[in-house]
Amino acid sequence: MLYFTLLFALAAAVALLVLLARHRIITSRERGVHIFGEKRMLRGEGEGRGADDAGVSLMVIMGSGGHTAEMLRMLTGLNASRYTQRTYVVADTDTHSSAKVAQFEEAIAGEYGAKAGIFNVSHIPRSREVRQSYITSIFTTLRACFHALSIVWSANPDVVISNGPGTAVPICVCAYLFSFLGLQSTTIIYVESICRVKHLSLSATLLRPFVNRLIVQWPGLQFRGIEYYGFISQ
């Protein structure tokens, strides 16, 4: 009985969030955050830098293996003097991504020196481990959501970027919820993995109602409300 009650509550919460997403009151254009219109936006190229662009807080959701490698390629040339507060969200069992983030930030410190700003790594439980049953994953997903609430609230990001790991789902939903309630103001950008050629990933499908911008890297995936700029993770 408890299982069905929790399942119903989770389904009702998701349905409510989807309904709210259809009436979002915050968009990336209204907020004027210059990022990822193309990859050069991360580098601070292509548009003039306004006063509101200084000290942007950036949250990057890392995956494991290919997702992390792809994300770091997208961040190559990051204008650290603009995105001076950087939070990387990593699954608590993903030591590989933590090490890659440390290497990436070491390179930024070497290039920008005192202007590099600050960064931190936040760990979150995985929503679902490989070969974990779907029944037990309901409870691990709820646990991940509670951690996501704390992470997003503490970081208060201006921009959240993800390229599709499962960790992105609770983080993006919490960021959207805080923005909708007016507690924070966050632009959520989802860049679909370059591996997705014909169909959106499950993460992209689930998060589509909640993100401000959904960007794909293959023209066959571009349809209403989805942006395409070619390959931006190479």
C-alpha positions as CSV (number, residue, x, y, z in Angstrom):
1,M,0.0,0.0,0.0
2,L,2.8,2.4,0.9
3,Y,4.5,1.7,-2.5
4,F,1.3,2.6,-4.5
5,T,0.8,5.7,-2.3
6,L,4.4,6.9,-3.0
7,L,4.0,6.1,-6.7
8,F,0.8,8.1,-6.9
9,A,2.3,11.0,-5.1
10,L,5.3,11.0,-7.4
11,A,3.1,10.8,-10.5
12,A,0.9,13.7,-9.2
13,A,4.0,15.8,-8.5
14,V,5.4,15.2,-12.0
15,A,2.0,16.0,-13.6
16,L,1.8,19.3,-11.6
17,L,5.3,20.3,-12.6
18,V,4.5,19.6,-16.3
19,L,1.4,21.7,-16.0
20,L,3.4,24.6,-14.4
21,A,6.0,24.2,-17.2
22,R,3.5,25.0,-19.8
23,H,2.9,28.3,-18.1
24,R,6.4,29.3,-17.3
25,I,7.0,32.9,-16.5
26,I,10.8,33.0,-16.9
27,T,12.6,32.6,-20.2
28,S,16.3,33.0,-21.2
29,R,15.5,35.9,-23.5
30,E,13.7,37.8,-20.7
31,R,16.7,37.3,-18.4
32,G,19.2,38.3,-21.0
33,V,21.8,35.7,-20.1
34,H,24.3,35.4,-23.0
35,I,25.2,31.7,-23.2
36,F,25.1,28.9,-25.7
37,G,23.3,30.7,-28.5
38,E,26.4,29.2,-30.1
39,K,29.4,27.7,-28.5
40,R,31.2,31.0,-28.7
41,M,28.8,32.5,-26.2
42,L,30.6,30.5,-23.5
43,R,33.8,32.2,-24.6
44,G,32.3,35.6,-24.4
45,E,32.5,36.2,-28.1
46,G,29.9,37.5,-30.5
47,E,27.9,39.8,-28.3
48,G,28.9,42.8,-26.2
49,R,29.3,42.2,-22.5
50,G,26.8,44.1,-20.4
51,A,26.8,44.9,-16.8
52,D,24.4,42.1,-16.1
53,D,26.8,39.5,-17.5
54,A,29.5,40.0,-14.9
55,G,29.8,37.3,-12.2
56,V,27.4,34.8,-13.7
57,S,26.9,31.7,-11.6
58,L,27.1,28.5,-13.7
59,M,26.1,25.0,-12.7
60,V,27.4,22.2,-14.9
61,I,25.9,18.7,-14.6
62,M,28.5,16.1,-15.2
63,G,27.8,12.5,-16.3
64,S,30.1,9.5,-16.4
65,G,32.4,8.5,-19.2
66,G,31.2,9.9,-22.5
67,H,28.9,12.5,-21.0
68,T,31.7,14.1,-19.0
69,A,34.1,14.1,-22.0
70,E,31.5,15.7,-24.2
71,M,30.6,18.3,-21.6
72,L,34.3,19.3,-21.1
73,R,34.7,19.7,-24.8
74,M,31.7,22.1,-24.9
75,L,33.3,24.1,-22.1
76,T,36.6,24.4,-23.8
77,G,37.4,28.1,-24.0
78,L,35.0,29.0,-21.2
79,N,35.2,32.7,-20.3
80,A,36.0,32.2,-16.6
81,S,36.1,35.9,-16.0
82,R,32.4,36.0,-16.8
83,Y,31.3,32.7,-15.3
84,T,33.1,33.4,-12.0
85,Q,31.1,31.0,-9.8
86,R,31.1,27.5,-11.2
87,T,29.4,24.5,-9.6
88,Y,29.9,21.0,-11.0
89,V,27.3,18.4,-10.0
90,V,28.8,14.8,-10.0
91,A,27.3,11.5,-9.0
92,D,28.7,10.4,-5.6
93,T,30.2,7.2,-7.1
94,D,31.7,9.0,-10.1
95,T,35.4,9.5,-9.2
96,H,36.3,9.8,-12.9
97,S,34.3,13.0,-13.5
98,S,35.6,14.5,-10.2
99,A,39.2,14.0,-11.4
100,K,38.4,15.5,-14.9
101,V,36.8,18.6,-13.3
102,A,39.9,19.1,-11.2
103,Q,42.1,18.9,-14.3
104,F,39.8,21.3,-16.2
105,E,39.8,23.9,-13.3
106,E,43.6,23.6,-13.0
107,A,43.9,24.7,-16.6
108,I,41.5,27.6,-16.0
109,A,43.5,28.7,-13.0
110,G,46.6,28.7,-15.1
111,E,45.1,30.8,-17.8
112,Y,43.0,33.3,-15.8
113,G,45.0,33.5,-12.5
114,A,43.2,35.7,-10.0
115,K,40.3,36.3,-12.5
116,A,39.4,32.6,-12.6
117,G,36.8,33.0,-9.9
118,I,35.8,30.1,-7.7
119,F,34.5,26.6,-8.2
120,N,33.2,23.7,-6.2
121,V,32.0,20.1,-6.8
122,S,28.7,19.0,-5.4
123,H,27.9,15.2,-5.1
124,I,24.5,13.7,-5.6
125,P,23.3,10.1,-5.2
126,R,22.5,8.4,-8.5
127,S,18.8,8.2,-9.4
128,R,19.4,4.7,-10.7
129,E,22.4,2.5,-10.8
130,V,23.1,0.1,-13.7
131,R,20.8,-2.9,-13.6
132,Q,18.9,-1.5,-10.6
133,S,15.2,-2.5,-10.6
134,Y,12.7,0.1,-11.5
135,I,10.8,-0.4,-8.3
136,T,13.7,0.4,-6.0
137,S,14.8,3.2,-8.3
138,I,11.7,5.1,-7.3
139,F,13.1,5.5,-3.8
140,T,16.6,6.3,-5.0
141,T,15.2,8.9,-7.3
142,L,13.3,10.5,-4.4
143,R,16.5,10.5,-2.4
144,A,18.4,12.2,-5.3
145,C,15.6,14.8,-5.5
146,F,16.1,15.8,-1.8
147,H,19.8,16.2,-2.4
148,A,19.1,18.2,-5.6
149,L,17.0,20.7,-3.6
150,S,19.9,21.4,-1.3
151,I,22.4,21.7,-4.1
152,V,20.4,24.0,-6.3
153,W,19.3,26.2,-3.3
154,S,22.9,26.6,-2.0
155,A,24.4,27.3,-5.4
156,N,21.6,29.6,-6.6
157,P,22.8,29.3,-10.3
158,D,22.0,31.8,-13.0
159,V,22.6,29.1,-15.6
160,V,22.3,25.3,-15.5
161,I,23.8,23.3,-18.4
162,S,23.3,19.6,-18.9
163,N,24.0,17.2,-21.8
164,G,21.9,14.3,-20.7
165,P,23.1,12.1,-17.7
166,G,20.4,10.8,-15.4
167,T,21.7,13.1,-12.7
168,A,20.3,16.0,-14.7
169,V,16.7,15.1,-14.1
170,P,16.4,16.0,-10.4
171,I,18.7,19.0,-10.7
172,C,16.8,20.6,-13.6
173,V,13.4,20.0,-12.1
174,C,14.5,21.6,-8.8
175,A,16.0,24.5,-10.7
176,Y,12.8,25.0,-12.6
177,L,10.7,24.7,-9.5
178,F,12.7,27.4,-7.6
179,S,12.5,29.7,-10.7
180,F,8.7,29.2,-11.1
181,L,8.1,30.0,-7.4
182,G,10.2,33.2,-7.8
183,L,12.8,32.0,-5.2
184,Q,15.6,31.9,-7.8
185,S,16.1,33.0,-11.4
186,T,17.8,30.3,-13.4
187,T,18.1,29.6,-17.2
188,I,18.2,25.9,-17.9
189,I,20.0,24.8,-21.0
190,Y,19.9,21.2,-22.2
191,V,22.3,20.2,-25.0
192,E,21.5,16.8,-26.4
193,S,24.4,14.4,-26.7
194,I,26.1,14.2,-30.1
195,C,25.3,10.4,-30.0
196,R,21.6,11.2,-30.4
197,V,21.1,11.3,-34.2
198,K,17.4,10.3,-34.8
199,H,15.6,10.3,-31.5
200,L,15.8,12.4,-28.3
201,S,17.2,10.7,-25.2
202,L,14.9,9.8,-22.3
203,S,16.4,12.6,-20.2
204,A,15.7,15.1,-23.0
205,T,12.2,13.9,-23.4
206,L,11.5,14.1,-19.7
207,L,13.1,17.5,-19.2
208,R,11.8,19.2,-22.4
209,P,8.9,20.9,-20.5
210,F,11.2,22.3,-17.9
211,V,14.2,23.7,-19.8
212,N,14.5,27.1,-21.3
213,R,16.5,25.9,-24.2
214,L,16.9,22.5,-25.8
215,I,19.8,22.3,-28.3
216,V,20.5,19.4,-30.6
217,Q,23.5,18.6,-32.7
218,W,21.9,16.9,-35.6
219,P,19.5,18.6,-38.0
220,G,17.1,15.6,-38.0
221,L,16.2,16.4,-34.3
222,Q,15.4,20.0,-34.9
223,F,11.6,20.6,-34.7
224,R,9.4,23.1,-33.0
225,G,11.0,24.7,-30.0
226,I,14.4,22.9,-30.4
227,E,17.5,24.8,-31.5
228,Y,20.3,23.5,-33.8
229,Y,23.8,25.0,-34.3
230,G,25.7,22.0,-35.6
231,F,28.3,20.2,-33.6
232,I,29.1,22.1,-30.4
233,S,30.7,19.3,-28.4
234,Q,33.7,18.8,-30.6
